């Protein structure tokens, strides 16, 4: 069973409270170097932020953030020095041999702050959440990260809960806008046809009166 697991490293081992993350004001920018305070990317005139959180504890994404497919524990991987293990399993999935992480030794090796039998464990069934820019409202919003469990689109950061009840890492196509756009085109075509018919009727009526 393939499990897509988020692996990230945060060199400074610094945690940020989720409340502080949500209170951040989006900083205006013209280029990447204008961005400071947890961001190094300028996107559409605003500094772009990406945080990952377990419960109230968050850490900022950086250049070492990546996804990996971990299929089994046949190639056990130990964490490097000064790394925090970002991936984590539920206790049940770890016991059943369905989820694996890099090898941990103590709780502080794990972002979830729980190491059981050399596997990082999610405490209290917490989900990994992603907090990033919500460009439509110029604020930071949070939702379940890619591959986390979900029941509906609103639970996922990308608003895209797949059929297998896990969050997708791509935004769900906005079918409402597509539908409105298509309907708009049909309405315009219908109006043009109606105008042409009215013009033809007026022309024919005038012509018949002349005869």
C-alpha positions as CSV (number, residue, x, y, z in Angstrom):
1,X,0.0,0.0,0.0
2,X,1.5,3.3,-1.1
3,X,1.2,6.1,1.3
4,X,2.1,9.6,0.2
5,X,3.8,11.2,3.2
6,X,4.9,14.7,3.7
7,X,8.5,15.0,4.7
8,X,9.9,18.4,5.7
9,X,12.9,19.7,7.5
10,X,13.1,22.9,9.6
11,X,16.7,23.6,10.3
12,X,16.1,26.0,13.2
13,X,13.7,23.6,15.0
14,X,11.4,26.5,15.7
15,X,7.7,26.2,16.3
16,X,5.1,29.0,15.7
17,X,1.7,29.1,17.4
18,X,-1.1,28.6,14.9
19,X,-2.9,31.6,16.4
20,X,0.1,33.8,15.4
21,X,0.1,32.3,11.9
22,X,-3.5,33.2,11.3
23,X,-3.0,36.7,12.6
24,X,-0.2,37.5,10.1
25,X,-0.9,40.3,7.7
26,X,0.0,39.6,4.1
27,X,2.9,41.8,3.2
28,X,3.0,43.7,-0.2
29,X,5.9,43.1,-2.4
30,X,7.4,43.6,-5.9
31,X,10.0,40.8,-5.9
32,X,11.1,37.9,-3.6
33,X,13.7,39.9,-1.7
34,X,11.0,42.2,-0.4
35,X,9.6,39.3,1.6
36,X,10.7,38.7,5.2
37,X,8.9,37.4,8.3
38,X,8.5,33.7,7.4
39,X,8.2,34.3,3.6
40,X,10.7,34.4,0.8
41,X,8.4,34.4,-2.2
42,X,6.5,37.2,-3.9
43,X,3.3,36.2,-5.7
44,X,0.9,38.5,-7.4
45,X,2.1,41.5,-5.3
46,X,1.9,39.7,-2.0
47,X,4.4,37.7,0.0
48,X,3.4,34.0,-0.1
49,X,3.5,32.0,3.2
50,X,3.3,28.3,3.7
51,X,3.1,26.7,7.2
52,X,2.4,23.1,8.3
53,X,0.8,22.5,11.7
54,X,-0.1,19.7,14.1
55,X,-2.6,21.1,16.5
56,X,-1.5,24.5,17.7
57,X,2.2,24.0,16.7
58,X,3.3,25.1,13.2
59,X,6.5,25.4,11.3
60,X,7.3,27.3,8.2
61,X,8.0,25.5,4.9
62,X,11.3,26.1,3.3
63,X,13.5,24.9,0.4
64,X,13.9,21.5,2.0
65,X,10.2,20.7,1.9
66,X,9.3,17.7,-0.3
67,X,6.9,14.8,-0.8
68,X,8.0,11.2,-1.0
69,X,6.2,7.9,-1.5
70,X,7.0,5.5,1.3
71,X,5.8,2.0,0.5
72,X,7.2,-0.1,3.3
73,X,10.0,-0.2,5.9
74,X,12.3,-2.4,3.8
75,X,14.7,0.6,3.4
76,X,14.6,2.1,6.8
77,X,15.8,5.7,6.7
78,X,17.3,7.5,9.6
79,X,16.9,11.2,10.1
80,X,19.9,13.5,9.6
81,X,21.3,15.6,12.3
82,X,19.2,18.7,13.3
83,X,16.2,17.5,11.3
84,X,12.7,17.2,12.7
85,X,10.7,14.3,11.2
86,X,7.6,15.8,9.7
87,X,5.8,12.7,8.6
88,X,3.7,10.8,11.2
89,X,1.3,7.8,11.4
90,X,-1.7,7.0,13.5
91,X,-0.8,4.5,16.2
92,X,-3.2,2.0,14.6
93,X,-1.8,2.3,11.1
94,X,1.7,1.9,12.5
95,X,0.8,-1.3,14.4
96,X,-0.9,-2.7,11.3
97,X,2.2,-2.1,9.2
98,X,0.4,0.3,6.9
99,X,2.3,3.5,7.6
100,X,6.0,4.3,8.1
101,X,8.3,7.2,8.9
102,X,12.0,7.8,9.2
103,X,13.4,6.3,12.3
104,X,13.0,8.3,15.5
105,X,14.6,7.7,18.9
106,X,13.0,10.3,21.2
107,X,9.8,12.3,21.1
108,X,11.6,15.5,20.1
109,X,12.8,13.9,16.9
110,X,9.2,14.2,15.6
111,X,7.2,17.2,14.7
112,X,4.2,15.4,16.3
113,X,6.4,15.1,19.5
114,X,5.6,11.4,19.9
115,X,8.0,8.6,19.0
116,X,6.7,5.0,19.5
117,X,8.8,2.0,18.5
118,X,11.0,4.3,16.3
119,X,7.9,5.6,14.4
120,X,6.6,9.2,14.7
121,X,3.0,9.0,15.9
122,X,0.2,11.5,15.5
123,X,-1.1,12.4,18.9
124,X,-4.9,12.5,19.6
125,X,-5.6,11.7,15.9
126,X,-4.5,15.2,14.9
127,X,-4.3,16.0,11.2
128,X,-1.4,17.7,9.4
129,X,-2.8,21.1,8.2
130,X,-1.5,23.5,5.7
131,X,-1.8,27.3,6.2
132,X,-1.1,29.5,3.2
133,X,-2.4,32.6,1.4
134,X,-6.1,32.8,0.6
135,X,-5.7,35.2,-2.2
136,X,-9.3,36.0,-2.7
137,X,-9.6,37.4,0.8
138,X,-6.0,38.6,1.4
139,X,-5.5,36.5,4.5
140,X,-4.0,33.2,5.6
141,X,-6.3,30.2,5.7
142,X,-5.8,26.6,6.9
143,X,-7.0,23.2,5.8
144,X,-6.0,19.5,5.9
145,X,-2.7,19.0,3.9
146,X,-2.4,16.7,0.9
147,X,-3.0,13.0,1.6
148,X,-4.7,13.7,4.9
149,X,-8.2,12.2,5.5
150,X,-11.3,14.2,4.7
151,X,-15.0,13.9,4.4
152,X,-15.7,16.9,2.1
153,X,-13.9,19.5,0.1
154,X,-14.1,22.2,2.8
155,X,-11.8,20.1,5.1
156,X,-8.9,20.3,2.6
157,X,-6.6,23.3,2.1
158,X,-7.0,22.9,-1.7
159,X,-10.7,22.3,-1.4
160,X,-10.4,19.0,-3.1
161,X,-11.4,15.8,-1.3
162,X,-10.8,12.8,-3.6
163,X,-13.0,9.7,-3.9
164,X,-10.7,7.8,-1.6
165,X,-11.4,10.4,1.1
166,X,-8.0,12.0,1.1
167,X,-7.1,15.5,0.3
168,X,-5.6,16.3,-3.2
169,X,-2.6,18.5,-3.6
170,X,-4.3,20.5,-6.4
171,X,-7.2,22.9,-6.3
172,X,-10.6,21.5,-7.3
173,X,-11.8,23.0,-10.6
174,X,-14.4,25.7,-10.0
175,X,-17.2,24.1,-11.9
176,X,-19.6,26.9,-10.9
177,X,-17.6,29.5,-12.8
178,X,-17.3,27.2,-15.8
179,X,-21.1,26.6,-15.8
180,X,-21.8,30.3,-15.5
181,X,-19.4,31.0,-18.4
182,X,-21.0,28.4,-20.6
183,X,-24.5,29.6,-19.8
184,X,-23.5,33.2,-20.5
185,X,-22.3,32.2,-24.0
186,X,-25.6,30.4,-24.7
187,X,-27.6,33.4,-23.5
188,X,-25.6,35.8,-25.7
189,X,-26.2,33.4,-28.7
190,X,-29.9,33.2,-27.9
191,X,-30.2,37.0,-27.7
192,X,-28.4,37.5,-31.0
193,X,-30.8,35.0,-32.7
194,X,-33.8,36.7,-31.1
195,X,-32.6,40.1,-32.4
196,X,-32.1,38.7,-35.9
197,X,-35.6,37.2,-35.9
198,X,-37.1,40.5,-34.7
199,X,-35.3,42.4,-37.4
200,X,-36.5,39.9,-40.1
201,X,-40.1,40.1,-38.8
202,X,-40.0,43.9,-38.9
203,X,-38.5,43.8,-42.4
204,X,-41.1,41.4,-43.7
205,X,-44.0,43.4,-42.1
206,X,-42.8,46.6,-43.7
207,X,-42.4,44.9,-47.1
208,X,-45.9,43.3,-46.9
209,X,-47.4,46.8,-46.2
210,X,-45.7,48.3,-49.3
211,X,-47.4,45.6,-51.4
